[in-house]
Amino acid sequence: MKKLISTTVAGALCAATLMAGGLVKGDGSSFVLPINQAWAKAYYKATGKQVQYNGGGSGKGIKDATARLVDFGGTDAPLTPKAQAKYKMLQFPAVVGATVMAYNIPGVPSEALKLTDKAIVAIAEGKVKYWDDAMLTVVNPNVKLPHKKIVFARRSDASGTTWNFTYFLSSVSRDWRKNYGVKKTINWTSNNIGGKGNPGVSSIIKQTPYSIGYIEYAYAIESNAKVAVVENREGYFVKPSMKTFQAAAAGADFDPRKGFYTVIGYPKGKDSYPLVACPFIIMPKEKTQANKQIAAFYTWAYDHGQDIAKKLYYVPLPKSVTNKIKNYWKANGAL
C-alpha cells in the first residue's frame, strides 16, 4: 500500500504562499491525518489550492485552534456545546473511522485472537498480565497463547484516540469509569510503553513481541499489524471491516444545534464494531476568510473524496449529514 502517514498534508510551503493567503493550516488528530493527507493531495491536483495539516494529537489541535495559532484543528474528542461557546469555535465531523486492538504475538495470525470487552479493560488496567491468563484462553481455545508478559502500547501525548478508547472502557466497566474516566491522557497502571501519535504506537507494536495496543485502523493496515476480533455491546465477536464500521456509524446523531457534538463509541447493534470514532474539525468563528477556504476543502472532500476515504478504511459521512454541515457553514458565514 502506498505510504499514508507523514507529518504534513500538502508538504512544506514557502512564506510567500502564506502571505498570499493561498494556504490554510491545521494540526491535531493523527487519527484523521491519513485521510486529510489524501484529500489535500487530490484537492490540490483538482483545484490548485493548498491545505496543510500537521499531526500532533487532538490535544494540540484543540490548544492551537483555540489559541488562534492555526486556522483549524482536528480532534477525536469533540468540543461540547459549552466549550464551543467559550472558545468561539465552529465544529463539524470529518469522517468516521475505527480504533482496533493491534497485537504482536509470534505465531498467532491476524484475527485469530478474540478479545471480550472486559478482557480489553483488564489488559488496559494491568489486571491481566500474561497472554495465557484464563480470561483470554477461555475464548481462544484453539489459539496457543504463551506464558509471556503482556506489553500494553499506548499514546504518550494528549490524544483523542485515547479519549475514544477510554470512552469505550468506561462504557464497559463501572470501575474504569470511577477510577480513570474518559480522558486524553491516562496514568496507565499496566506494563506499558508510550508512543507519540498513532504512528508511534504502531511502531511500538511492530517492534515489541507480545505487545498489544489501540491504533486507528488505517495505521494498522499500513503497518501490516495483526488485529483482534472484538466483542461488541450485544455480545457478538466482530472483525474490523467497512461493513461493521458502517453498522456502528448508522445510528450517530449529528445535530448542528449542538455543533454536531456526539460520541459514537460502543454503539448498539449485533453487526456493529465496538470501537468506532468520529474525528471533528474545529475552527475559530471570526476567521471568516479562512473558514470559507476550509469549508471549500471539505465540501470538495464530501462531494468528490468518498472513494478515497473508503480506500483508507474510513466510513464517509452520509449525504444527509454533509447537507446539514453545508447548511451549518452557510448559517455561520463559511459558505
N, C-alpha and C positions, 0 to 999 in steps of 0.2 A: 504494500500500500504506500502511496506517496506520503512523504513525511508531512504531518499535520501541525506539529507543535513548534512554535517559535515565540520569541519574546515580543515581536511586533507583528501587526497585521499587514500593513502596507509598506513595510520597510522603512529605513531611515530617510527622512525628508529634510531638505535644506531649509535654512532660516528664511530665504526669500519666499519659498512657498508658504510658510507660516504667515509671513507678513502680508501676503496677498490674499489671505483669507480662504485659500483653496483647500484647507485641511481642517478636519475636526479630530480632536484627540480624546481618547478614553482609556481607562485602565480598570483593573479589578478582577472579577471572577475568572479563574483559569478553566472553570467548567465550560464557559461559553467561548473561550479563546479559539478552539479549533474551527467552530462554525463561523465566528466573526472573521477569522483569517481567510477562510474560503470565500465567504460572501464579499469581503472587501476586495479580494483579488479579482473576482468576477465582475464586481461593480465598477472597478477602475477600468477594466477591459471594455465594459459596455458603455460607460459614460465619461471616462477620463477624470472622474472625481475620486479624491483620495480620502480614506478613513484610516486612522492609526489607532490601534487598540493594544495596549500592553497588559500583560497579566499582573500578578502580584497578590491576588486573592481578593475576596469580597470585602474584607475589612479595609483594604487600601482603596478599593473602588468607592466605597461609601465615604471614607475620610477625604479623599481627593476631590470627589464631586461636590460634597457639601462645603468644602473649603474653597471651591471655585478654582482649583488647580488644574482641572481638566474640564472638557466640555460635557463629558458623560462618564458614568461609572457603570460597571457590571456587578451585580450581586445576586447570589443564590438565596440570601436571606432577605426577603422583601421588606421595605420600609412600611411600617404601619401607617395608617392614615394620619395619626397624631404626629409621627416623625416626619412625614411628608410635609405637613403644615409647618412644623417647627423649622425645618431647613429650607422651606420654599422650593420643594422639588417636585418634578413630574416623574411618573413611574409607569412602566408598561412591560409586559412579558416579551421575551425574545423568541423562545422556542422551548420545547420540553425535552428533557434528557433523563438519564438514569445513572445512579451510582451502583456499582457492582462490588461484590466481595471477590477480590482477586487474590490468588494464593500461589505459593511456590512449594509444593510438596513433591519431592522427587519420586517418580514412579506413579503418581496419581494424575491422570489426564484431566483436561478441562471438562467441566460439567459432570465429572464423576462424583464430586463431593457435594453432599446435601447438607444444608445448614438450617436448623429451625430458627425462628426469630429469637427465641430465648437463648439459644446457643450463641448467637451473634452478640447479644448483650453480655453473656458470661465471658466471652473472649475479650470483648472491649474492656470489661471490668477487671480482667485478670483472674477471674474465679476458675475458669478452665485454663489450665496451664500447659497441658500436654495434648498432643494430637490423638492419642489413644484413650482420652477421657471417655467415660461411659456416655456422657451427654452427646458425644459425636459418633461413637461407634454404633449406638443403638439405631440410628437412622442411616448408617452406612455399613450394613452387614457384609457387603461384597467388596468393600474397599479396605485394603491393608493400610491402616493408619499407624504410623510409627510412634514409638515412645520417645518423642523429641519435643523439646520445649517450643511452644508457640511464640513467634515474634510478631507483635502487632505493629503494622506500619500505619502511621497516622500523620496528619498535617501538623507542621510546626508553626505555620502562620495563621493569622486570623482568617478563617475560611468559611465560605458559605457552604461548601461541600460538607464540612464538619457540622455546620448548623443543621443541614438537612439530615445528615446521618444521626445526630443526637436527637433530632425530632422523631425519627424512626425509633430509636432506642427508648425514648421517653414514652412513646405511644405503646410500646410493647411492655415496658417494665415500670411499675409504680416506684420501685426502689431507685431505678436510674433517674426518674423524673425528680424524686425528692433529693437525692444525693448529688446529682450532677446538673440536671436540667438540659435545656436546649441552648447551646452556645456556639460561638465561632471558635473559641479556644477552650480546651479542657485540660485539667491536671490529671492525666491518664495514670491509672494505678496498675495497668498491665505491664508485662515485659515488652517495652515498645521502643521504636525508633521513629523519629520525626523527620519529615521531608517537606521542602517548600513547594507548594503548589501540587497539582495533580501529577506533573512530570516528576517531581521529587519523590513522591510516594510510589509511583510506578517503577522508578529506578531502584528504590529500596527493595521492593518485592522481587523484581527481576534478579537482583544481586544477592538476595538473602534466602538461603534454603530454609524451609519450614516457617516461612512468613505468610502473613495474610493482612490485607488492608482494604480500605474503601477508596475507590477511584471512579472518575467519570468513565462511562463505557467507551467513548472514543479513544481514550488513552489505553484502555485495556486492549482494544483492537490493535492500536498502533504498536504497542509493546509486545503483542502476541502473548498476553498474560492468560493464565488459566482462570476461569471464573466459576464460582459456585452456583448451584441451583438452590434457591432460597424459598423458605416457607412464607406464604403471604398471609394476609389478615384472615382469610377464610380457611386457612389450614392446608392449602394446596402448595406443593412444591412447583415452582415455575422457573423456567430458564429466562435469562435476559434476551429479549428479542424485540423487534419492532412491533410485533403483534401484542406482546404482553405490555410493552410501554404504552401503546395506543389505548389498550384496555384501561390502563391505570389513569391515563390523562383524560379519558372521556367525560368524567364527572366533575372536572375542575370548574369552579365558579369564579369567572373573571368579571368583576364588577367595576366599571370605570368610576363609579361614585366613590369607591374606596382606593382609587389609584391602582386598581387591579390586584390589590392585596389578597393573596390566597396562598395556602400551603397544601400541596397535593401529595405529600409523603404518606406512606402507609394507607393507600386507598382501599376501598371495598371492591369486591368482585373476584370470583374464583379464577379468572384468567389474568388478573392484574399483577404486574410485577410490583413488589412492595417498596422499592427504594427509588421512587421517581422524584425528580426535582424540576423546578422551573426557574431558570435564571432570568433576572429582571434588568432592565436598563433604567437608570435614573439620570435626570438632567435638570439643571437649575432653571426655574421658571422664567427668570428675567433675561436669559441668554437667547433671545428670540431668533437671531440670525443663525446661531449655531444649532439651535433646536430644529430649525427648518431643514438644515443640511442633514442632521441626524435622522429626522423623520423621512426625508427623501431616501436615505440609505436603507432604512428598514422597510419602507414601502416597496422599494425595489426587491429587497430580500424576501418579503412576504409574497410578492407577486411573481417573482422570477427565480427565487432561490430555494424552492421547496425540494427539488430533486437533489440539490447539493446537501441540504440538511439530512435527507434520508440516507444518502451515501455515507454520511458520517454518523449514522445511527442516532440521529435526533428525530423527534416527532414534530413535524411542522404544526403550527397553530392552525386550527380550522378557520375557514373564511369568515364565519360568524364572529369569531374573536378578533381577527385582524380588521374587520369592518368597524368594530367597537373602538379599536385602538386608533384608527384613522379619524373617526368622529371625535375622539378624545383630543387628538392633536389639533384638530380644527378648532375645537372649543377653547383651546389654550394657546392659539396663535402660532402653532408649529406647522400648520399646513394651510 
